[in-house]
Amino acid sequence: MADTSKLQRVTDYILADLSNRFSVELTQRKVKVGTNGIQKKFSGVSKDASILVHVCHHSGLTKGGNIPVGKLNGLYSKCYLMEKAHAKK
């Protein structure tokens, strides 16, 4: 299994920086998405859920030099969920 402790430190750093910039505390938690009561977890959420953050870790092109289509589709999916959560930012 991969050691993701360094990635978690990067995520923590990003959330701390964004928390300072927006003057709010951002913590990882689940937020209601849509009208059916479904909840999804985001990397950073303000207390009133008006700000959502998703931190993505990947290194760009694949080893073969191709665009990582699966990872991009995952990002589009997360953006769609963020839009359905009705956050302001």
N, C-alpha and C positions, 0 to 999 in steps of 0.2 A: 504494500500500500504506500502511496506517495506521502511524503512529509509536507503537509499544508500549513505548518506553523508560520512559515515566513509569509505566505499569502495572507494569513489571518492578521499578521502584524501590519501588512500593507493596507488591508481593509480598515483596521483600527485607526491607522494614520489618516486615511482619506476621510473617514467619518469624523474624526476629531477636528480636522481642518475645516470641513464643511459645517460642522457644528459651530465653530468660531465665526465663520463667514456669515451664517444665517442667524446667529445668536439664539440657537435652539439646541437641545440635546437630541442627537440622533442615535437610536438604538435598534438592534435587530429585533423584529417581531412580526407577527402576522397581522394583516389588514384585510378587512372585508372587501371583496372584489365583486362588482355587479350587484344584482338584486336578489340572488338566490342564497345569500348567506355564506358563500364559499370564501375561505380565507387563504391567502398566500403569504409566504414569508418574504420580506425584503431586507436588504443589507442594513438600511438605515431608515427609520421612521420617526418623525417628530411626535410629541405627546398627543397632539390633536390630529395627527395623520394628514396634515395639510402639505407636508413635504415627504416625498419618498425618494430613496436612493437605492440603486442596484449597482453593486460593484462587480465588474466582470474581470476575470483573470484569464487572458490568453495572449499568446505571443505573436499573433499575426499569421503569416502564411504557414502552410503545412511544410513538412520536411521536403515534399516534392515540389514546393513552390506554388501550390494551388491555394485558392481562397478557401478558408474553412467554412463551407456552406452550412454545415450543421450548427456550428457555434453562432453564426450570424442569424440563422433561423431561431435559435434560442433567445438571442437578444431581441429580435422582433417580437417574439412571444411575450417576453418580460415587459417590453414597452407597451404592448397591447393591454396587459394586465394592469400596468401602472395607470394607463388612461382610464380603464374601467373602475379603478379605485377612486376616481374623482379627486385626486390631490391637486392642490393649487400649484405646487412646484415639484 
